[in-house]
Amino acid sequence: MNEDSVLNSLDMVPYCDKDMFFDATSKILTINPRDNFLSNTQYTILINNKAKSGNLISLEEDYKLVFTTGT
């Protein structure tokens, strides 16, 4: 992936301070929240279609990941 384009295209709702980094191959993105997630809360991670591959090809559509924390 084009790391800068992915990092600039990523939003997390609700917002939380986080550290983000890619592995050596630029294929795996790790997101580490700086504080604990809130209990019983739905989070959405959105990477919009401005994110680009290593060949500078844009995503065809936004990528959305939704998860809910427990107690």
MDTraj code that builds the backbone (N, CA, C; nanometers):
import mdtraj as md
import numpy as np

residues = "MET ASN GLU ASP SER VAL LEU ASN SER LEU ASP MET VAL PRO TYR CYS ASP LYS ASP MET PHE PHE ASP ALA THR SER LYS ILE LEU THR ILE ASN PRO ARG ASP ASN PHE LEU SER ASN THR GLN TYR THR ILE LEU ILE ASN ASN LYS ALA LYS SER GLY ASN LEU ILE SER LEU GLU GLU ASP TYR LYS LEU VAL PHE THR THR GLY THR".split()
xyz = np.array([
    [0.0834, -0.1179, 0.0000],
    [0.0000, 0.0000, 0.0000],
    [0.0884, 0.1249, 0.0000],
    [0.0319, 0.2325, -0.0498],
    [0.0979, 0.3615, -0.0386],
    [0.0668, 0.4124, 0.1022],
    [0.1632, 0.4019, 0.1905],
    [0.1396, 0.4238, 0.3329],
    [0.0791, 0.5601, 0.3640],
    [0.1341, 0.6665, 0.3084],
    [0.0824, 0.8000, 0.3381],
    [-0.0629, 0.8147, 0.2964],
    [-0.0983, 0.7634, 0.1790],
    [-0.2363, 0.7783, 0.1324],
    [-0.3327, 0.7011, 0.2218],
    [-0.2911, 0.5844, 0.2702],
    [-0.3777, 0.5064, 0.3593],
    [-0.3935, 0.5775, 0.4933],
    [-0.2838, 0.6198, 0.5521],
    [-0.2905, 0.6863, 0.6821],
    [-0.3724, 0.8145, 0.6755],
    [-0.3634, 0.8876, 0.5649],
    [-0.4406, 1.0111, 0.5489],
    [-0.5865, 0.9854, 0.5146],
    [-0.6201, 0.8642, 0.4744],
    [-0.7569, 0.8299, 0.4349],
    [-0.8326, 0.7574, 0.5450],
    [-0.7696, 0.7360, 0.6585],
    [-0.8289, 0.6552, 0.7646],
    [-0.8954, 0.7422, 0.8705],
    [-1.0185, 0.7057, 0.9051],
    [-1.0914, 0.7693, 1.0145],
    [-1.1403, 0.6613, 1.1088],
    [-1.1520, 0.6965, 1.2348],
    [-1.2060, 0.6044, 1.3346],
    [-1.3125, 0.6780, 1.4143],
    [-1.4319, 0.6146, 1.4249],
    [-1.5442, 0.6745, 1.4962],
    [-1.5922, 0.5751, 1.6003],
    [-1.6064, 0.6134, 1.7274],
    [-1.5677, 0.7436, 1.7789],
    [-1.4160, 0.7608, 1.7746],
    [-1.3749, 0.8859, 1.7689],
    [-1.2326, 0.9170, 1.7587],
    [-1.1581, 0.8667, 1.8821],
    [-1.0376, 0.8183, 1.8608],
    [-0.9465, 0.7886, 1.9721],
    [-0.8042, 0.8154, 1.9246],
    [-0.7195, 0.8591, 2.0173],
    [-0.5779, 0.8756, 1.9838],
    [-0.5196, 0.7385, 1.9563],
    [-0.4387, 0.7293, 1.8530],
    [-0.3864, 0.5989, 1.8130],
    [-0.2515, 0.6143, 1.7446],
    [-0.1754, 0.5073, 1.7492],
    [-0.0521, 0.4960, 1.6724],
    [-0.0790, 0.3985, 1.5594],
    [-0.0305, 0.4305, 1.4399],
    [-0.0533, 0.3445, 1.3237],
    [0.0797, 0.3219, 1.2538],
    [0.1046, 0.1980, 1.2160],
    [0.2275, 0.1688, 1.1437],
    [0.2089, 0.0464, 1.0549],
    [0.2873, 0.0412, 0.9480],
    [0.2865, -0.0701, 0.8538],
    [0.4025, -0.1634, 0.8836],
    [0.3866, -0.2889, 0.8429],
    [0.4976, -0.3838, 0.8519],
    [0.5984, -0.3527, 0.7411],
    [0.7054, -0.4282, 0.7356],
    [0.8139, -0.4037, 0.6395],
    [0.7690, -0.4172, 0.4946],
    [0.6621, -0.4935, 0.4682],
    [0.6138, -0.5126, 0.3314],
    [0.5094, -0.4092, 0.2904],
    [0.4694, -0.3231, 0.3823],
    [0.3632, -0.2232, 0.3598],
    [0.2292, -0.2878, 0.3271],
    [0.2089, -0.4106, 0.3722],
    [0.0828, -0.4804, 0.3451],
    [-0.0045, -0.4956, 0.4688],
    [0.0537, -0.4838, 0.5876],
    [-0.0227, -0.5014, 0.7111],
    [-0.0150, -0.3725, 0.7920],
    [-0.1321, -0.3156, 0.8190],
    [-0.1421, -0.1947, 0.8996],
    [-0.1837, -0.2341, 1.0405],
    [-0.1092, -0.1858, 1.1387],
    [-0.1436, -0.2081, 1.2787],
    [-0.1895, -0.0759, 1.3380],
    [-0.3028, -0.0806, 1.4082],
    [-0.3572, 0.0372, 1.4749],
    [-0.3594, 0.0070, 1.6242],
    [-0.2862, 0.0852, 1.7016],
    [-0.2816, 0.0679, 1.8468],
    [-0.3428, 0.1897, 1.9142],
    [-0.4558, 0.1720, 1.9836],
    [-0.5115, 0.2860, 2.0575],
    [-0.4185, 0.3229, 2.1729],
    [-0.4090, 0.4506, 2.2016],
    [-0.3225, 0.4950, 2.3117],
    [-0.3886, 0.4739, 2.4475],
    [-0.5209, 0.4703, 2.4499],
    [-0.5971, 0.4423, 2.5714],
    [-0.6866, 0.3229, 2.5449],
    [-0.7425, 0.2660, 2.6506],
    [-0.8346, 0.1541, 2.6341],
    [-0.9589, 0.1985, 2.5582],
    [-1.0141, 0.1080, 2.4784],
    [-1.1420, 0.1351, 2.4145],
    [-1.2499, 0.1456, 2.5220],
    [-1.3557, 0.2200, 2.4924],
    [-1.4692, 0.2294, 2.5835],
    [-1.5453, 0.0979, 2.5834],
    [-1.6005, 0.0592, 2.6974],
    [-1.6791, -0.0640, 2.7074],
    [-1.8106, -0.0499, 2.6320],
    [-1.8585, -0.1614, 2.5786],
    [-1.9891, -0.1679, 2.5114],
    [-2.0071, -0.0559, 2.4092],
    [-1.9071, -0.0371, 2.3263],
    [-1.9083, 0.0722, 2.2287],
    [-1.8803, 0.0173, 2.0899],
    [-1.9583, 0.0647, 1.9923],
    [-1.9342, 0.0276, 1.8530],
    [-1.8337, 0.1247, 1.7934],
    [-1.7306, 0.0711, 1.7312],
    [-1.6285, 0.1499, 1.6630],
    [-1.6337, 0.1198, 1.5138],
    [-1.6074, 0.2211, 1.4342],
    [-1.6002, 0.2054, 1.2895],
    [-1.4655, 0.2588, 1.2424],
    [-1.3949, 0.1764, 1.1664],
    [-1.2718, 0.2197, 1.1004],
    [-1.3038, 0.2302, 0.9524],
    [-1.2824, 0.3474, 0.8961],
    [-1.3134, 0.3722, 0.7556],
    [-1.1863, 0.4164, 0.6845],
    [-1.1565, 0.3480, 0.5743],
    [-1.0485, 0.3903, 0.4849],
    [-1.1164, 0.4288, 0.3543],
    [-1.1132, 0.5580, 0.3211],
    [-1.1870, 0.6019, 0.2022],
    [-1.1109, 0.5673, 0.0742],
    [-1.1799, 0.5855, -0.0376],
    [-1.1254, 0.5403, -0.1661],
    [-1.0120, 0.6277, -0.2196],
    [-0.9635, 0.7207, -0.1406],
    [-0.8436, 0.7960, -0.1789],
    [-0.7164, 0.7207, -0.1417],
    [-0.7306, 0.6129, -0.0633],
    [-0.6152, 0.5286, -0.0301],
    [-0.5675, 0.4586, -0.1570],
    [-0.4371, 0.4440, -0.1698],
    [-0.3800, 0.3871, -0.2923],
    [-0.2924, 0.2656, -0.2620],
    [-0.2837, 0.1808, -0.3614],
    [-0.1948, 0.0647, -0.3530],
    [-0.0507, 0.1112, -0.3729],
    [0.0415, 0.0185, -0.3640],
    [0.1813, 0.0499, -0.3909],
    [0.2041, 0.0967, -0.5332],
    [0.1120, 0.0596, -0.6239],
    [0.1187, 0.1021, -0.7643],
    [0.0383, 0.2286, -0.7890],
    [-0.0049, 0.2938, -0.6801],
    [-0.0814, 0.4189, -0.6842],
    [-0.2191, 0.4026, -0.7476],
    [-0.2782, 0.2862, -0.7337],
    [-0.4152, 0.2621, -0.7798],
    [-0.5079, 0.2813, -0.6608],
    [-0.6103, 0.3654, -0.6774],
    [-0.7040, 0.3942, -0.5690],
    [-0.7945, 0.2752, -0.5410],
    [-0.8410, 0.2667, -0.4158],
    [-0.9430, 0.1673, -0.3836],
    [-1.0657, 0.1921, -0.4696],
    [-1.1340, 0.0867, -0.5104],
    [-1.2552, 0.1033, -0.5899],
    [-1.3687, 0.1604, -0.5064],
    [-1.3706, 0.1264, -0.3780],
    [-1.4746, 0.1776, -0.2887],
    [-1.4162, 0.1886, -0.1484],
    [-1.4863, 0.2627, -0.0638],
    [-1.4422, 0.2765, 0.0744],
    [-1.4394, 0.1402, 0.1425],
    [-1.3476, 0.1237, 0.2362],
    [-1.3400, 0.0021, 0.3172],
    [-1.3873, 0.0382, 0.4570],
    [-1.4769, -0.0428, 0.5107],
    [-1.5356, -0.0146, 0.6414],
    [-1.5264, -0.1385, 0.7293],
    [-1.4750, -0.1213, 0.8498],
    [-1.4668, -0.2281, 0.9488],
    [-1.5395, -0.1797, 1.0734],
    [-1.6365, -0.2590, 1.1199],
    [-1.7141, -0.2234, 1.2387],
    [-1.6949, -0.3329, 1.3427],
    [-1.6696, -0.2920, 1.4663],
    [-1.6611, -0.3882, 1.5761],
    [-1.7171, -0.3247, 1.7024],
    [-1.7598, -0.4088, 1.7945],
    [-1.8151, -0.3626, 1.9212],
    [-1.7349, -0.4232, 2.0350],
    [-1.7005, -0.3395, 2.1308],
    [-1.6263, -0.3867, 2.2469],
    [-1.7217, -0.4496, 2.3482],
    [-1.6673, -0.5292, 2.4359],
    [-1.7461, -0.5923, 2.5418],
    [-1.7407, -0.5111, 2.6697],
    [-1.7712, -0.5786, 2.7783],
    [-1.7745, -0.5092, 2.9080],
    [-1.6380, -0.5044, 2.9715],
])
top = md.Topology()
chain = top.add_chain()
for i, resn in enumerate(residues, 1):
    res = top.add_residue(resn, chain, resSeq=i)
    for name in ("N", "CA", "C"):
        top.add_atom(name, md.element.get_by_symbol(name[0]), res)
traj = md.Trajectory(xyz[None], top)
